[in-house]
Amino acid sequence: MAQRVLKPVILAQIPEPQGDQSAGEALFAGKMATDEGAAAATHGDAAAAAPVPAAGRHEFAESLPDHLLDESARKLIRSFLFGEQAKEAHESQAAAEEAKEEPPSPLIPESAPSARVVKQLQEQLGIAREALAKRDADVVALKEQLRREREETAGLRGRLQAAAPTGPSLSILAFNALKLRIDDPNINWDPVLRAFAEYDAVIMSEITESSGPGRVEKLIARLRDKFGATFNVFFSRPSGATAKKASAAAAATSAAAPESAAAPKLSKSKVNNMKVAELRAALAELKLDTKGERSVLLKRLLKSGAVGEGNQEHHVILVKKSLKVVATKTTEKIRNISMDYAPFSVLLHVPHFKKDVQYVCLTSVHLPPQGDTSRRDQHRQQARALFSGYLEDVALGQGWEPTSDSGTDGSYVKSNGIPFFLKGAKDAGQSPVSHITAGDYNANRSKLIENGASDKNGWHVVLGDAVKTSAGDKAYDNFVISKETTSDAFVVSPNVYELPLACPRRGEQGASDHKLVGLRLTETIDRKA
């Protein structure tokens, strides 16, 4: 075995032991006293073999000569070197973790802003905070408003689903207008007009011949401007209890002054105030002589048959422009009985009705009041004539005037009138017609049935005796409808509007002394599998 050659080491470089210090401890102390980055000072190859500190603590410890250190010194050096390394590694890791947790410090401006700039920024910040607070408050209020509206809408939707028609419908309103005092500032007309706007047709009676046309014009303007409801207007020929016309006179004047569905006769009071040019224009429109002085012209116009009596009244029917009015008719006599207030009829074509009945005949009725014995007799006579003679003298009778926009529907009534019963419609090859009479009958249901508004004559009275419709708590206003073509063909839904009523003896103001009564015809829907 080769002998290991130990090279001499310059021991003078190693510090002398002090006291009980061993040679290894003295060597360790000497090395720690030197800079850790400098090489150990040894002799010859030992100095060359010693690694530089850059090689690391592990390499440095392993490179120490075995003959210079005993085992205990070597363990001590390793413990020191590697313990320090572990400590530094722990500190370095803790510092890195701390650096991750702490956000980077903001950049320090090169120079601090001036006091003026700081104040402006603070003011802007205050304004921004106020705006933000206001916006937050507005958002909260809006959310609350939307919540309430959603609840309200849900409630209305539920009510609508419960009350809305299940199919196409037609709504009719009847009203004794009590002269239609729409220009009276003491009367609140808004509730009445709001109801008018909701209906397809409005039937009115007691529209005076002298002031009625102007008041109706105001009514139409207010319905259009305030409620967005647009109607066509149809006037009856004027009639009245104190100014009855003989049928022969009516027939004679009819040829000279054909009835216009869109305009009533001229007002006598208005004609009396006309100037010469206006009189000549009115005569020219009637195709009459326009020569002469004013007195001659006035006398000629008054005798023309185109001027109504000053105390007469019109029936007026308003029809939404979405519906077509086929023809109109004023019936002065029924069964040779002169009617105090001649019933007025309009025939509608309702195209959104999909079943058999697409024509509806609306007739405005105003029967005379029942007072003393003679007045009761007069009322009974006219009521019986209306309900028993309606078929012959109103529906099938002569006098239907097609309107200008009736088109091919005008021929529907021109020759044969309109059918009342289903069999009559079938025999004539015509479509069935729903007949609805409405207005102030001055009698309750029981009295109307007694006077001919019965099933036997093909009628059905809608409102019962307990439904009070006048200021005097009388059941006077009603709908009397054809049984076969109306009450049997549609779902019939009546309604009565409670409004402030006029009562002069109690000093109470109102649009009328009669309530509004409404009727809706609804066509059912076939739900096929």
C-alpha positions in Angstrom: 0.0 0.0 0.0 1.4 3.3 -0.9 2.3 5.6 1.9 0.4 8.9 2.0 2.8 11.7 1.8 2.0 14.6 4.1 3.2 17.9 2.9 4.6 20.3 5.5 2.3 23.1 6.6 3.5 26.4 7.9 2.2 26.3 11.4 3.3 29.8 12.0 0.1 30.9 10.1 -2.1 29.2 12.7 -2.8 31.2 15.9 -1.4 29.8 19.1 -3.9 28.1 21.4 -4.9 30.3 24.3 -5.5 28.7 27.7 -7.5 25.5 27.4 -8.1 26.1 23.6 -7.3 23.2 21.4 -5.4 23.4 18.2 -8.6 22.9 16.2 -10.5 25.6 18.0 -7.6 28.0 17.5 -7.6 27.2 13.8 -11.4 27.8 13.6 -11.0 31.1 15.5 -8.3 32.2 13.2 -10.3 31.5 10.1 -13.4 33.3 11.4 -11.3 36.3 12.2 -10.3 36.7 8.5 -12.6 37.9 5.7 -14.9 35.1 4.5 -14.2 36.1 1.0 -10.3 35.6 1.3 -8.5 32.2 0.7 -7.0 30.3 3.6 -3.3 31.0 4.0 -1.6 27.6 3.8 1.6 26.3 2.4 2.2 25.1 -1.2 -0.5 22.8 -2.7 -2.8 23.3 0.3 -3.1 27.0 -0.6 -3.6 26.2 -4.2 -6.2 23.5 -3.4 -8.3 25.7 -1.2 -11.4 26.8 -3.1 -12.4 30.4 -3.4 -15.4 31.5 -1.3 -17.5 31.7 -4.5 -17.5 27.9 -4.6 -19.9 28.0 -1.6 -19.7 27.0 2.0 -20.1 23.3 1.4 -17.2 23.2 -1.0 -15.0 25.3 1.3 -15.7 23.0 4.3 -14.9 19.8 2.3 -11.7 21.3 1.0 -10.1 21.8 4.4 -7.1 19.4 4.9 -7.8 16.3 6.9 -4.5 16.5 8.8 -5.2 19.9 10.1 -8.6 19.2 11.6 -9.8 16.5 13.8 -13.3 15.2 13.5 -14.8 17.4 16.3 -13.4 20.6 14.7 -14.7 19.6 11.3 -18.2 19.0 12.7 -18.1 22.4 14.5 -17.2 24.2 11.2 -19.9 22.5 9.3 -22.5 23.2 12.0 -21.5 26.9 11.9 -21.3 27.3 8.1 -24.6 25.4 7.3 -26.4 26.9 10.3 -25.7 30.4 9.0 -26.8 29.4 5.5 -30.1 28.0 6.9 -30.7 31.2 8.8 -30.0 33.4 5.8 -32.3 31.3 3.6 -35.1 31.5 6.2 -34.7 35.3 6.4 -34.6 35.6 2.7 -37.8 33.6 2.3 -39.6 35.7 5.0 -38.5 38.9 3.3 -39.9 37.6 0.0 -43.2 36.7 1.5 -43.5 40.0 3.2 -42.8 41.8 -0.1 -45.7 39.9 -1.7 -48.2 40.9 1.0 -47.3 44.6 1.2 -48.5 46.6 -1.8 -46.0 48.7 -3.5 -45.6 52.1 -2.1 -47.0 54.9 -4.3 -44.8 57.0 -6.3 -43.7 60.1 -4.6 -44.3 63.1 -6.8 -41.2 65.1 -7.6 -42.8 68.2 -6.0 -45.8 68.6 -3.7 -48.9 70.3 -5.4 -49.7 73.9 -4.4 -52.4 74.7 -1.9 -54.6 76.1 -4.6 -54.5 72.9 -6.6 -55.1 70.8 -3.4 -58.2 73.0 -2.7 -59.5 72.6 -6.2 -59.1 68.9 -6.0 -60.8 68.8 -2.7 -63.8 70.8 -4.0 -64.0 68.5 -7.1 -64.0 65.5 -4.8 -66.7 67.0 -2.7 -68.9 67.7 -5.7 -68.3 64.2 -7.0 -69.3 62.7 -3.7 -72.5 64.8 -3.6 -73.4 63.7 -7.1 -72.7 60.1 -6.3 -74.9 60.4 -3.1 -77.7 62.0 -5.1 -77.4 59.3 -7.8 -77.6 56.6 -5.2 -80.7 58.2 -3.7 -82.3 58.5 -7.2 -81.5 54.8 -7.9 -83.1 53.8 -4.6 -86.2 55.9 -5.3 -86.4 54.6 -8.9 -86.2 51.0 -7.7 -89.0 51.6 -5.2 -91.1 53.3 -7.9 -90.5 50.4 -10.3 -91.4 47.9 -7.5 -94.7 49.7 -6.9 -95.5 49.9 -10.6 -94.8 46.2 -11.0 -97.2 45.4 -8.2 -99.8 47.7 -9.6 -99.4 46.3 -13.1 -99.6 42.8 -11.8 -102.8 43.7 -10.0 -104.3 45.4 -13.1 -103.3 42.4 -15.3 -105.1 40.1 -12.9 -108.2 42.2 -12.9 -108.1 42.6 -16.7 -107.7 38.8 -17.2 -110.7 38.3 -15.0 -112.9 41.0 -16.7 -111.6 41.2 -20.3 -113.7 39.8 -23.1 -112.8 36.3 -24.3 -113.3 37.3 -27.9 -114.1 40.2 -30.3 -116.6 42.7 -28.7 -118.6 45.8 -29.4 -119.4 48.3 -26.6 -122.4 50.7 -26.6 -123.1 53.5 -24.2 -126.6 55.2 -23.8 -127.1 58.6 -22.3 -129.9 61.1 -21.8 -127.8 64.2 -22.3 -130.2 66.7 -20.8 -129.5 69.3 -23.6 -125.8 68.5 -23.5 -124.7 71.5 -21.4 -121.0 70.9 -22.1 -120.2 74.6 -22.0 -121.5 75.0 -18.4 -118.4 75.8 -16.2 -120.1 74.4 -13.1 -120.3 70.9 -14.5 -117.3 68.5 -14.5 -117.6 66.6 -17.8 -114.4 64.7 -17.5 -115.8 61.5 -16.0 -118.5 61.4 -18.7 -116.1 62.1 -21.5 -113.7 59.5 -20.2 -116.5 56.9 -20.3 -117.4 58.0 -23.8 -113.9 57.5 -25.0 -113.8 53.9 -23.8 -116.8 52.9 -25.9 -117.3 52.0 -29.6 -120.6 53.8 -29.9 -122.4 56.4 -27.8 -126.2 56.9 -28.1 -127.5 60.3 -26.9 -131.0 61.7 -26.7 -132.4 65.2 -25.7 -130.0 67.1 -28.0 -131.9 70.3 -28.8 -132.3 71.4 -32.4 -131.2 74.9 -31.8 -128.0 74.6 -29.7 -127.3 70.9 -30.1 -125.1 70.9 -33.2 -122.6 73.4 -31.8 -122.4 71.6 -28.4 -121.9 68.2 -30.2 -119.0 69.8 -32.1 -117.4 70.9 -28.8 -118.0 67.4 -27.4 -116.2 65.8 -30.4 -113.3 68.2 -30.1 -112.8 67.5 -26.4 -112.9 63.8 -26.9 -110.3 64.0 -29.6 -108.0 66.5 -28.0 -108.1 65.3 -24.4 -108.7 61.6 -24.7 -107.5 60.8 -28.3 -110.9 59.3 -29.2 -112.2 60.0 -32.7 -115.9 59.6 -33.7 -118.1 60.0 -36.7 -121.4 61.8 -35.7 -124.9 61.0 -37.0 -127.9 63.2 -36.3 -131.6 62.2 -36.5 -134.1 64.4 -38.1 -135.4 66.7 -35.3 -138.7 65.8 -33.6 -140.5 66.8 -30.4 -143.7 66.4 -28.4 -144.9 69.9 -29.1 -143.9 70.0 -32.8 -145.1 66.7 -34.3 -144.9 66.2 -38.1 -147.4 64.5 -40.2 -146.0 61.6 -42.2 -147.2 63.3 -45.4 -145.3 66.5 -44.6 -142.2 64.5 -43.7 -142.4 62.7 -47.0 -142.9 65.9 -48.9 -139.9 67.7 -47.3 -137.7 64.6 -47.6 -137.6 64.9 -51.4 -136.7 68.6 -51.1 -134.1 68.2 -48.4 -132.7 64.6 -48.3 -131.5 63.6 -44.9 -127.8 63.7 -44.4 -126.4 61.1 -42.1 -123.6 63.4 -41.0 -125.5 66.7 -40.4 -128.9 67.6 -38.9 -131.4 70.0 -40.2 -130.7 73.7 -40.0 -131.5 75.4 -36.7 -134.4 77.7 -36.9 -132.8 80.2 -34.6 -129.6 80.1 -36.6 -131.5 80.5 -39.9 -133.3 83.6 -38.5 -129.9 85.2 -37.9 -128.4 84.4 -41.3 -127.1 87.1 -43.6 -128.2 87.3 -47.2 -125.0 85.6 -48.5 -125.5 82.7 -46.0 -129.2 82.3 -46.9 -128.3 82.1 -50.6 -125.6 79.6 -49.9 -128.0 77.4 -47.9 -130.6 77.6 -50.7 -128.1 76.8 -53.4 -127.1 73.7 -51.4 -130.7 72.7 -51.5 -130.9 73.5 -55.3 -133.5 76.1 -54.6 -133.9 79.6 -56.1 -131.4 82.1 -54.6 -132.9 85.3 -56.0 -134.7 88.0 -54.0 -134.3 90.1 -50.9 -133.4 88.8 -47.5 -137.1 88.4 -46.3 -137.9 86.4 -49.4 -134.8 84.2 -49.1 -135.6 83.6 -45.4 -139.2 82.7 -46.0 -138.1 80.3 -48.9 -135.6 78.6 -46.7 -138.0 78.2 -43.7 -140.5 76.6 -46.0 -138.0 74.3 -47.7 -138.3 71.6 -45.1 -134.6 71.7 -44.3 -135.1 73.8 -41.1 -136.3 72.2 -37.9 -138.5 73.7 -35.2 -136.7 75.6 -32.5 -138.0 73.4 -29.7 -137.3 70.1 -31.4 -134.7 67.6 -30.4 -132.2 65.2 -32.1 -131.0 61.8 -31.3 -127.2 61.7 -31.9 -125.1 58.6 -32.2 -121.3 58.7 -32.1 -119.5 55.8 -33.7 -115.7 55.2 -33.5 -114.0 55.8 -36.9 -112.7 52.2 -36.9 -116.3 51.0 -37.5 -118.3 51.4 -40.7 -121.8 52.9 -40.6 -123.8 51.4 -43.5 -127.1 53.3 -43.3 -129.2 55.5 -41.1 -132.9 56.0 -40.5 -135.3 58.3 -38.5 -138.7 56.7 -38.0 -141.4 59.3 -37.2 -144.4 56.9 -37.2 -144.7 53.3 -36.2 -148.0 51.5 -36.8 -149.5 54.9 -37.7 -148.6 56.2 -34.3 -146.6 59.4 -34.3 -143.7 59.1 -32.1 -143.0 62.1 -29.9 -139.3 61.6 -30.2 -138.8 59.7 -33.4 -136.4 56.7 -32.9 -133.1 57.0 -34.8 -131.3 54.0 -36.1 -127.8 53.4 -37.5 -126.7 50.1 -39.1 -123.1 49.1 -38.3 -120.9 46.6 -40.0 -118.6 45.0 -37.4 -115.9 43.1 -39.4 -114.1 41.8 -36.4 -117.1 39.6 -35.5 -116.1 36.3 -37.0 -119.3 34.3 -36.6 -122.8 34.7 -38.3 -123.8 38.1 -37.0 -121.6 40.9 -38.4 -124.2 43.6 -38.6 -125.6 45.5 -35.6 -128.5 47.9 -35.7 -128.4 50.6 -32.9 -131.7 52.5 -32.3 -131.8 55.5 -30.0 -135.1 55.7 -28.1 -136.8 58.3 -25.9 -140.3 57.5 -24.9 -142.5 60.2 -23.4 -142.7 60.5 -19.6 -145.6 59.1 -17.6 -147.5 61.8 -15.8 -151.3 62.1 -15.6 -153.7 59.6 -17.2 -153.4 61.1 -20.6 -149.6 61.0 -20.6 -149.6 57.4 -19.3 -151.9 56.4 -22.2 -149.7 58.2 -24.7 -146.6 56.5 -23.2 -148.2 53.0 -23.4 -149.4 53.6 -26.9 -146.0 54.6 -28.2 -144.1 51.8 -26.3 -146.5 49.1 -27.7 -146.1 50.6 -31.2 -142.3 50.5 -30.9 -141.9 46.9 -29.7 -144.7 45.3 -31.8 -144.2 47.3 -34.9 -140.3 47.5 -34.9 -140.0 44.7 -37.4 -142.3 46.1 -40.1 -141.7 49.9 -39.7 -138.1 50.1 -38.5 -136.2 47.1 -39.6 -138.0 46.2 -42.9 -139.7 49.6 -43.4 -138.7 52.2 -46.0 -136.5 55.1 -45.3 -133.1 53.6 -44.8 -130.4 55.9 -46.2 -127.1 54.4 -47.2 -124.2 56.5 -46.1 -121.5 57.9 -48.4 -119.0 55.3 -47.3 -121.3 52.3 -47.2 -119.9 50.9 -50.5 -121.4 47.6 -51.5 -123.0 47.3 -48.0 -125.4 50.1 -49.1 -127.3 47.6 -51.2 -127.9 45.5 -48.1 -130.7 47.8 -46.9 -131.7 49.8 -50.0 -134.5 47.5 -51.2 -135.5 45.0 -48.5 -134.6 46.7 -45.3 -132.8 44.6 -42.7 -134.0 41.3 -41.1 -134.9 40.9 -37.5 -135.3 37.1 -36.9 -132.9 34.4 -38.0 -135.5 32.9 -40.3 -136.2 36.2 -42.0 -132.5 36.6 -42.7 -132.2 33.1 -44.1 -135.3 33.5 -46.3 -134.0 36.8 -47.7 -130.5 35.4 -48.2 -129.1 38.1 -45.9 -126.7 38.1 -42.9 -128.4 38.1 -39.5 -128.5 41.5 -37.7 -128.3 42.1 -34.0 -130.9 44.7 -32.9 -130.2 47.0 -29.9 -132.6 49.7 -28.8 -131.3 51.9 -26.0 -132.1 55.1 -24.1 -134.6 56.7 -21.7 -137.8 54.5 -21.8 -139.4 56.3 -18.8 -140.4 52.8 -17.6 -138.9 49.9 -15.7 -138.3 46.4 -17.0 -141.7 45.0 -15.9 -143.6 47.9 -17.5 -141.6 47.5 -20.8 -142.4 43.7 -20.9 -146.0 44.5 -20.2 -145.9 46.9 -23.2 -144.5 44.5 -25.7 -140.7 44.1 -25.0 -141.2 40.4 -24.4 -139.9 37.1 -25.7 -143.1 36.7 -27.7 -142.1 39.7 -29.8 -138.4 38.6 -29.9 -137.1 41.0 -27.3 -135.0 40.8 -24.1 -134.8 43.6 -21.5 -131.3 43.7 -20.1 -131.5 45.7 -16.8 -133.9 44.7 -14.0 -136.3 46.8 -12.0 -133.9 47.2 -9.1 -131.2 48.9 -11.2 -131.9 52.6 -10.6 -130.6 54.9 -13.4 -132.1 58.4 -12.7 -131.7 61.1 -10.1 -135.2 60.1 -8.8 -134.0 56.5 -8.3 -136.1 55.2 -11.2 -135.2 52.3 -13.4 -135.8 54.3 -16.6 -132.7 53.8 -18.8 -132.2 50.4 -20.4 -131.3 48.2 -23.3 -133.9 46.2 -25.1 -132.3 43.8 -27.5 -133.3 41.2 -30.1 -133.3 37.8 -28.4 -132.3 35.5 -31.2 -129.5 37.6 -32.8 -128.2 39.3 -29.7 -128.8 37.7 -26.3 -128.6 34.2 -27.8 -125.6 35.0 -30.1 -123.4 37.0 -27.8 -122.3 37.2 -24.2 -124.1 40.3 -23.0 -122.5 42.4 -20.2 -124.3 45.5 -18.9 -122.9 48.3 -16.8 -124.1 51.4 -15.0 -121.9 54.3 -14.2 -122.4 56.1 -10.9 -121.8 59.8 -11.7 -122.8 63.1 -10.0 -126.4 63.6 -11.1 -128.2 66.9 -11.7 -131.1 67.5 -9.4 -132.4 71.1 -9.7 -134.8 70.8 -6.7 -131.9 69.8 -4.5 -129.5 72.3 -6.1 -127.1 69.5 -7.2 -125.0 69.9 -10.3 -124.3 67.2 -12.9 -124.0 66.5 -16.6 -127.5 64.9 -16.6 -130.2 63.7 -14.3 -129.7 60.2 -15.8 -126.8 57.8 -15.4 -124.7 56.4 -18.1 -125.7 52.8 -19.0 -123.3 50.6 -21.0 -123.6 47.3 -22.8 -120.9 45.0 -24.3 -121.5 42.3 -26.8 -118.8 39.7 -26.8 -118.3 36.9 -29.3 -117.1 33.7 -27.7 -114.0 31.9 -29.0 -114.0 28.3 -30.2 -111.1 26.5 -28.6 -110.4 23.5 -30.9 -108.0 20.7 -29.9 
